[in-house]
Amino acid sequence: MDVRERLDALEAIRALKARYCRHIDTKQWDRLRGLFAAGARFEGFGSAPDGADADTFVAGVSTRLAEAVSVHHCHTPDIVFLGPDRARGVWAMQDFLEWPQAIRLKEAPEARGFIGHGHYEEEYVREGGTWKMNFLRLTRLRIDPLPAGGIFPNAAALRPASPDWLDT
């Protein structure tokens, strides 16, 4: 890859990750599914078993987060290219997940939610000229359960996302 191709690919992968976070938090499940390569696999997620394919992952995350407020932030990507159509990356991450009532969570039993810190380890492939996620592993360094009383906001005070804001 020449410098221009590498920079274009880096920006495309960064935009791909931004869409991943936004589509989960705004519950755009069909758009989320479109970010994954045909053979994508997942590890370390509470919403799908290790080795799950993209359909299983999206079904699991959409069910698990249906009533939750979620906020995903990913920072400081470290991306390396393994070839012109394949790359790997590590992203620092923080997620905030809160349900309107206490539920049974593997990460924080009997809590209304948690704030998690860790990393995404990912692999990307370019299919038909478009970068897609082909492997995602979530690793966690710390999980802070939310207090029993919760901090669930008044939904009427929130401004909903504009799912089609970037559509042209």
SVG drawing of the C-alpha trace seen along z (x, -y; Angstrom):
<svg xmlns="http://www.w3.org/2000/svg" viewBox="-41 -17 45 37">
<polyline fill="none" stroke="black" stroke-width="0.4" points="0.0,0.0 1.3,-3.5 0.9,-6.2 -2.4,-7.6 -4.0,-4.1 -2.9,-3.4 -4.3,-6.8 -7.6,-6.2 -7.8,-2.7 -7.1,-4.0 -9.8,-6.6 -12.3,-4.0 -11.6,-1.7 -12.0,-4.5 -15.3,-5.4 -16.3,-1.8 -15.7,-1.7 -17.6,-4.9 -20.6,-3.4 -20.3,-0.3 -20.6,-2.3 -23.3,-4.6 -25.5,-1.8 -25.4,0.1 -26.2,-3.0 -29.0,-4.1 -30.3,-0.5 -29.9,-0.5 -29.6,3.3 -29.9,3.7 -27.2,1.1 -25.0,2.8 -25.3,6.1 -24.1,4.5 -20.7,3.6 -19.6,7.3 -17.9,9.5 -19.6,12.7 -17.4,14.9 -17.2,12.5 -16.7,14.1 -17.0,12.7 -15.4,13.4 -15.9,11.9 -19.4,10.4 -22.1,11.0 -24.7,11.0 -23.3,13.9 -21.2,17.0 -17.5,17.1 -17.3,18.0 -20.7,16.5 -21.3,15.4 -22.6,11.9 -26.3,12.9 -26.1,14.5 -24.2,11.5 -26.7,8.9 -29.6,11.0 -28.0,11.2 -27.0,7.6 -30.4,6.3 -32.2,8.5 -29.9,7.7 -29.9,3.9 -33.5,3.5 -34.5,1.7 -31.0,0.4 -29.4,-2.9 -25.9,-2.3 -23.0,-4.6 -19.9,-3.2 -16.7,-5.2 -13.6,-3.9 -10.4,-5.7 -6.7,-5.7 -6.8,-3.0 -3.6,-1.1 -4.0,0.3 -1.6,2.4 -2.0,3.7 -1.4,7.4 -1.9,6.8 -3.8,4.5 -7.2,5.9 -6.6,7.1 -5.8,5.2 -5.9,5.6 -6.6,3.1 -6.8,2.5 -9.1,-0.2 -9.3,-1.4 -13.0,-1.3 -15.4,-2.4 -19.0,-1.4 -21.9,-2.5 -24.9,-0.1 -28.0,-0.7 -31.4,1.0 -34.6,-0.5 -34.5,2.2 -32.0,4.6 -31.4,7.7 -29.1,10.7 -25.9,9.7 -22.8,11.9 -20.6,8.8 -22.4,7.2 -24.9,9.6 -28.1,7.9 -27.0,4.5 -29.0,2.1 -25.9,1.9 -22.2,1.1 -19.4,-1.0 -16.8,1.1 -13.3,0.4 -11.1,2.4 -10.1,3.0 -11.5,4.2 -9.2,6.4 -10.4,6.6 -9.6,7.8 -10.8,6.1 -11.1,7.2 -11.9,5.3 -14.8,6.8 -15.8,5.3 -13.8,2.2 -15.5,1.7 -13.8,2.4 -15.8,4.7 -15.2,6.1 -14.2,9.8 -13.3,10.5 -14.1,8.7 -12.9,9.6 -13.9,7.6 -11.4,7.6 -12.2,6.0 -9.8,4.4 -12.4,3.2 -16.2,3.2 -17.9,0.8 -21.5,1.8 -24.0,-1.0 -25.6,-1.7 -28.9,0.2 -30.9,-2.9 -29.6,-3.6 -29.2,-6.8 -31.6,-6.1 -32.5,-9.5 -36.0,-10.9 -36.5,-9.7 -38.6,-12.8 -35.6,-15.0 -33.4,-13.2 -33.1,-14.1 -33.2,-11.1 -30.5,-10.4 -31.1,-11.2 -30.4,-7.8 -30.3,-9.2 -28.2,-12.3 -25.3,-11.1 -27.4,-9.6 -27.0,-11.5"/>
</svg>
